[in-house]
Amino acid sequence: MNRSAAEDMDRRDPLAPMRDRFAIDADGPIYMDGNSLGRPPKAVLEAVTGGLADWAGRLVGGWEDWIDLPAAVGDRLGRLLGAGPGQVLVCDSTTVNIYKLASAALAARPGRPVIVGDAADFPTDRYVLEGLAASTGRRLHLLGPGTDDETGAGAEAICAAIDDRCALVCLSHVNYRSGARLDVAAITERAHAHGALVLWDLAHSAGSVPVELDRWGVDLAAGCTYKYLNSGPGAPGFLYVRRDLQADLRQPIWGWFGRARQFEMAAGYEPAAGPASFLTGTPGVLGLLAVDASLQVMEDAGIDALWAKSQQMTRLLVDLADDRLAPLGGRVVTPRDPDRRGAHVSVAHPRAWAWCRTLIDRHLVVPDFRTPDVVRLGPAPIYTRYVDCYDAVELMAGLLAGGLDPVTGSRRVT
């Protein structure tokens, strides 16, 4: 692979025009951190500006249009996640939503003493499960080490850990560190065979990897909107509750937006019907407007086209890393099997932190570091070019080949 081949891939890319819909500094570094924080779509900037103007003009009168945004935007997001209407809400943060859903699931499975998770999952997932295990007297079984320390537990090990004692299985669709992707349908089916509920974290798959919540029989799911969905820093998270479970699950945060007939301000708590019972407090309107605008851009691109390009980009990055970074001590830790891979590629190196920091400080490439030794490359298919992937790896290889100062991490002058 040479640069002209990458340029040719860009010329043939059906998603290439989407890049113009994002605010991108042509003179900036190559951005390879879309799996941490997406670039801003111009439509999102306009939506937030318009929301501020609407607030200034209408003041409290704006609530007539704002109050139902968590459900309305949730239904729109649901279409991207393979979920029918009335099952997705955009609200709160990923952590809060995981807590609400996991707590509700545990309460619905009394007498079952085990929670199954993955020791390689994102910290917030593990911390929430640790807290709930402690408060409910359950045992948290975190798979690993000894399963697969770098990519997280595989489907075989997970399924083997699920039995009739299990109340809840909580896992990430795509592992945040390695990019390893799990078979949601198979694991969910195994859990259901033993009467357990399953909660999926979609933070690293929503907007880049096809998700079919209804078809896969998923019980519960949560995620964020500021990575591949490009809704902006601190944009609200989302949750999914399968329709037939909604009447049986009771979330633990009894806020006024989750109450039936909330504006009666009545004494006592009576949960609202349907997914609204999983709301808590007043929604963040500007964030919801941002999500709504970003989803329009995602819909115009189409998840099938985004996934096809993601697969091509990860394949390109793995090949380039093998060719240019492996001779310099880099090692791809993302699964090589495309059926086990999400939308980002991770490379381990003994001096990963200095390498990553120097790339950023020298205004060359913006990747992402994950302790202890991994640099993540997260191209977003909706705006990243193939030539960006090529140039990023070339710059990374050039930096390693030139050497890093062992103290500062800066490149030696030669």
C-alpha positions in Angstrom: 0.0 0.0 0.0 1.3 3.4 -1.0 -0.2 6.9 -0.6 -1.5 7.0 -4.1 -3.5 3.9 -3.4 -5.1 5.6 -0.3 -5.9 8.7 -2.4 -7.6 6.4 -5.0 -9.7 4.9 -2.2 -10.8 8.4 -1.2 -11.8 9.2 -4.8 -14.0 6.2 -4.9 -15.4 6.7 -1.4 -19.2 7.3 -1.5 -19.0 8.9 1.9 -16.4 11.5 0.9 -18.9 14.3 0.5 -20.0 13.9 4.1 -16.6 15.4 5.3 -17.7 18.8 4.1 -20.6 18.7 6.6 -18.1 18.9 9.5 -16.1 21.8 11.0 -12.6 20.7 10.1 -9.4 22.8 10.3 -7.5 21.9 7.2 -4.2 22.9 8.9 -4.8 20.9 12.0 -3.2 17.6 12.9 -4.6 14.3 11.6 -7.5 13.4 13.9 -7.6 9.7 14.9 -9.6 10.0 18.1 -13.2 9.8 16.9 -13.8 6.9 19.3 -13.3 9.3 22.2 -14.9 12.5 20.9 -16.2 13.1 17.4 -15.7 16.1 15.3 -18.5 18.7 15.3 -21.0 18.6 12.5 -21.8 22.0 11.2 -25.5 21.2 11.8 -24.9 20.6 15.5 -23.2 24.0 15.9 -26.2 25.6 14.1 -28.7 23.6 16.2 -27.1 24.7 19.5 -26.9 28.3 18.4 -30.5 28.2 17.3 -31.5 26.6 20.6 -29.8 29.5 22.5 -31.7 32.0 20.3 -35.0 30.1 20.9 -34.4 30.2 24.7 -33.7 33.9 24.5 -36.9 34.6 22.5 -39.4 32.2 24.1 -38.0 31.7 27.6 -40.2 29.3 29.5 -42.6 29.0 26.6 -40.0 26.9 24.8 -40.9 23.9 27.0 -43.9 23.2 24.8 -41.5 21.9 22.2 -38.6 20.8 24.5 -40.3 18.6 27.1 -40.7 15.5 24.9 -37.2 15.6 23.3 -35.8 12.7 25.3 -38.4 10.3 23.8 -38.5 11.9 20.4 -34.8 12.0 19.9 -34.6 8.6 21.4 -37.0 7.2 18.8 -34.8 8.7 16.1 -31.6 7.2 17.6 -33.5 3.9 18.0 -33.8 3.7 14.2 -30.0 3.7 14.0 -29.8 1.0 16.7 -32.4 -1.3 15.3 -35.0 -0.5 17.9 -38.7 0.2 17.3 -40.3 3.4 18.8 -40.9 3.7 22.5 -37.8 1.9 23.7 -34.9 4.4 23.6 -34.5 7.5 25.6 -31.8 10.1 25.3 -31.0 11.3 28.8 -28.5 11.5 31.6 -25.0 10.1 31.2 -23.8 6.6 30.3 -22.8 5.9 33.8 -26.1 7.0 35.3 -28.0 5.0 32.7 -26.0 1.8 33.3 -26.7 2.2 37.0 -30.4 2.7 36.5 -30.7 -0.3 34.1 -28.4 -2.7 36.1 -30.2 -1.8 39.3 -33.6 -2.5 37.8 -32.4 -5.8 36.3 -31.0 -7.0 39.7 -34.3 -6.1 41.4 -36.1 -8.1 38.8 -34.0 -11.2 39.5 -34.1 -11.8 43.3 -32.4 -14.8 44.7 -29.8 -15.0 41.9 -26.4 -14.2 43.5 -24.1 -13.6 40.6 -23.4 -10.7 38.2 -21.1 -11.4 35.2 -18.9 -8.8 33.7 -15.5 -8.4 32.0 -12.4 -7.2 33.9 -11.2 -5.6 30.6 -14.4 -3.5 30.3 -14.5 0.3 30.6 -14.0 1.4 34.3 -17.4 3.0 34.7 -19.1 -0.3 33.9 -17.0 -2.2 36.4 -17.4 0.4 39.1 -21.2 0.5 38.8 -21.3 -3.3 39.0 -18.9 -3.3 42.0 -21.2 -0.8 43.8 -24.3 -2.7 43.0 -22.8 -6.0 44.0 -21.8 -4.5 47.4 -25.2 -2.9 48.0 -27.2 -6.0 47.0 -25.0 -8.7 48.6 -24.2 -10.3 45.2 -20.9 -11.6 43.9 -19.4 -9.9 40.9 -17.7 -12.3 38.6 -15.4 -10.3 36.4 -13.9 -12.5 33.7 -10.1 -12.4 33.4 -7.3 -12.2 33.7 -6.6 -15.5 32.1 -9.3 -15.3 29.5 -7.8 -12.7 27.1 -6.0 -9.9 28.9 -5.8 -7.6 25.9 -9.1 -8.0 24.0 -11.3 -8.9 26.9 -13.2 -12.1 27.4 -14.3 -14.0 24.3 -17.8 -15.3 23.7 -16.9 -18.9 24.7 -15.6 -17.8 28.1 -18.5 -15.5 28.7 -21.1 -18.2 27.8 -19.3 -20.7 30.1 -19.7 -18.3 33.0 -23.4 -17.9 32.7 -25.6 -20.3 34.6 -28.8 -20.4 36.6 -27.2 -18.4 39.5 -26.7 -15.4 37.2 -29.0 -12.4 37.6 -27.3 -10.0 35.2 -24.7 -10.1 32.4 -23.2 -6.6 31.6 -20.7 -6.3 28.8 -19.5 -3.9 26.1 -20.4 -4.6 22.5 -17.0 -3.3 21.4 -14.1 -3.2 23.9 -12.9 0.3 24.6 -9.2 -0.6 24.7 -8.7 -3.2 22.1 -11.6 -2.7 19.7 -12.7 -6.4 20.1 -16.3 -7.0 19.2 -18.6 -9.5 20.8 -21.5 -11.6 19.3 -24.4 -9.9 21.1 -27.1 -12.2 19.8 -25.3 -15.4 20.9 -24.4 -14.2 24.4 -27.9 -12.8 24.9 -29.4 -16.1 23.8 -27.2 -17.9 26.3 -28.2 -15.6 29.1 -31.9 -15.9 28.4 -31.6 -19.7 28.4 -30.5 -19.4 32.0 -33.1 -16.8 33.0 -30.6 -13.9 33.3 -31.0 -10.4 31.9 -28.3 -8.8 29.7 -27.2 -5.1 29.6 -25.0 -4.0 26.7 -22.7 -1.0 26.6 -22.8 0.4 23.1 -20.5 3.4 23.6 -17.9 2.2 21.1 -20.4 0.8 18.5 -23.3 3.2 18.2 -22.8 5.1 15.0 -20.0 2.9 13.5 -21.0 -0.7 13.9 -24.4 -2.2 12.9 -26.6 -2.7 16.0 -29.9 -4.6 15.9 -31.3 -4.4 19.4 -34.8 -5.7 18.6 -33.7 -8.5 16.3 -31.0 -9.7 18.7 -33.5 -9.9 21.6 -31.5 -7.5 23.8 -33.0 -6.7 27.2 -31.2 -3.4 28.1 -28.5 -1.2 26.5 -26.8 2.1 27.2 -24.2 4.3 25.5 -23.1 7.8 24.7 -23.6 10.2 21.9 -20.3 12.1 21.7 -18.1 9.5 20.1 -19.1 8.2 16.7 -22.5 10.1 16.9 -20.6 13.4 17.1 -23.0 15.2 19.4 -20.4 17.2 21.3 -18.6 17.0 24.7 -20.9 16.0 27.5 -23.8 15.3 25.2 -26.5 13.2 26.9 -26.3 9.4 26.9 -29.0 7.0 25.9 -30.7 3.9 27.2 -32.8 1.1 25.7 -35.4 -1.0 27.5 -37.1 -3.7 25.5 -40.8 -3.0 25.3 -42.0 -6.2 27.1 -39.8 -5.5 30.1 -40.8 -1.9 30.7 -43.7 -2.7 33.0 -41.7 -5.1 35.1 -38.6 -3.1 35.7 -38.3 -0.3 38.3 -35.4 2.0 38.1 -33.8 3.3 41.3 -33.8 7.1 40.8 -37.3 8.2 41.4 -37.2 11.7 39.8 -40.2 13.8 38.8 -39.8 13.3 35.1 -40.2 9.5 35.6 -43.5 9.9 37.5 -46.9 9.5 36.0 -48.7 12.8 35.6 -45.7 14.6 36.7 -47.2 18.1 36.7 -49.8 17.2 39.3 -46.9 17.4 41.7 -48.7 14.8 43.8 -47.4 13.0 46.9 -45.8 9.6 46.5 -44.1 8.1 43.5 -46.0 6.3 40.8 -43.9 5.4 37.8 -44.9 6.6 34.4 -46.0 4.0 31.8 -43.5 2.9 29.2 -39.9 4.1 28.8 -40.7 7.4 30.5 -40.4 5.6 33.9 -36.6 5.6 33.2 -36.4 9.4 33.1 -35.2 11.2 36.2 -34.9 15.0 36.1 -35.2 17.9 33.7 -33.7 17.1 30.3 -30.7 19.0 29.0 -32.3 20.7 26.0 -29.2 22.0 24.2 -27.6 18.6 24.4 -30.7 17.0 23.0 -30.9 19.5 20.1 -27.3 18.6 19.4 -28.0 14.9 19.3 -31.0 15.4 17.1 -29.0 17.4 14.6 -26.1 14.9 14.6 -28.5 12.0 14.0 -29.8 13.7 10.8 -26.2 13.7 9.5 -25.8 10.0 10.5 -29.1 9.1 8.8 -28.0 10.8 5.6 -24.8 8.7 5.6 -26.5 5.4 6.5 -25.1 2.8 8.9 -24.4 0.2 6.2 -22.2 2.6 4.3 -20.5 3.7 7.6 -19.8 0.1 8.6 -18.5 -0.8 5.1 -16.0 2.0 5.4 -15.1 1.2 9.0 -14.2 -2.3 7.9 -12.0 -1.0 5.1 -10.3 1.5 7.4 -9.5 -1.0 10.1 -8.2 -3.4 7.6 -6.0 -0.7 6.1 -4.7 0.3 9.6 -3.9 -3.2 10.6 -2.0 -3.8 7.3 -0.1 -0.5 7.7 0.7 -1.2 11.3 2.1 -4.6 10.4 4.2 -3.1 7.7 5.5 0.2 9.3 5.1 -0.1 13.0 5.8 -3.8 13.8 9.5 -3.5 12.8 9.7 -0.6 15.3 8.3 -2.5 18.2 4.6 -1.9 17.6 2.1 -4.7 18.0 -1.5 -4.8 16.9 -3.7 -6.0 19.7 -7.0 -5.5 18.0 -8.5 -8.8 16.6 -7.4 -9.5 13.1 -10.6 -11.3 12.3 -13.0 -8.6 10.9 -15.9 -10.5 12.5 -14.4 -9.8 16.0 -13.4 -6.2 15.4 -15.1 -2.8 15.9 -14.2 0.5 14.3 -10.9 1.3 16.0 -7.4 -0.3 16.0 -5.1 -0.5 18.9 -1.3 -0.8 18.8 0.8 -1.7 21.8 4.3 -0.3 22.3 6.6 -0.2 25.3 6.8 3.5 25.1 3.3 4.2 24.0 2.7 7.1 26.3 5.7 9.1 25.1 4.9 8.2 21.5 1.3 9.4 21.8 2.1 12.5 23.8 4.8 13.6 21.3 2.5 13.0 18.3 0.0 15.4 19.9 2.6 18.0 21.1 4.2 18.2 17.7 0.8 18.8 16.1 1.2 15.7 13.9 -1.5 13.2 14.9 -4.1 13.1 17.6 -4.5 9.4 18.6 -5.5 8.2 22.1 -3.5 6.5 24.9 -4.8 3.7 27.1 -2.8 2.4 30.0 -0.4 0.8 30.2 1.0 0.6 26.7 -1.7 1.1 24.0 -2.2 3.8 21.4 -5.7 3.7 19.9 -6.4 4.8 16.3 -10.1 5.7 16.0 -11.0 6.9 12.5 -14.6 7.9 12.1 -15.9 6.7 8.7 -18.2 9.7 8.2 -15.4 12.2 8.1 -12.0 10.5 8.2 -10.2 9.9 4.8 -8.2 6.8 3.9 -5.2 9.1 3.2 -5.5 10.3 6.8 -5.0 6.7 8.0 -2.0 6.3 5.7 -0.4 9.6 6.7 -1.1 9.0 10.4 0.8 5.7 10.4 3.6 7.1 8.3 4.1 10.0 10.8 3.9 7.5 13.7 6.5 5.3 12.1 8.7 8.3 11.4 8.6 9.4 15.0 9.5 6.0 16.3 12.3 5.5 13.8 13.8 8.9 14.7 13.7 8.0 18.4 12.0 9.5 21.4 13.8 11.3 24.2 13.5 8.9 27.2 12.6 11.6 29.6 10.5 14.1 27.7 9.2 11.9 25.0 10.1 14.4 22.3 11.7 13.4 19.1 15.5 13.6 19.0 16.9 16.2 16.6 19.1 14.4 14.0 
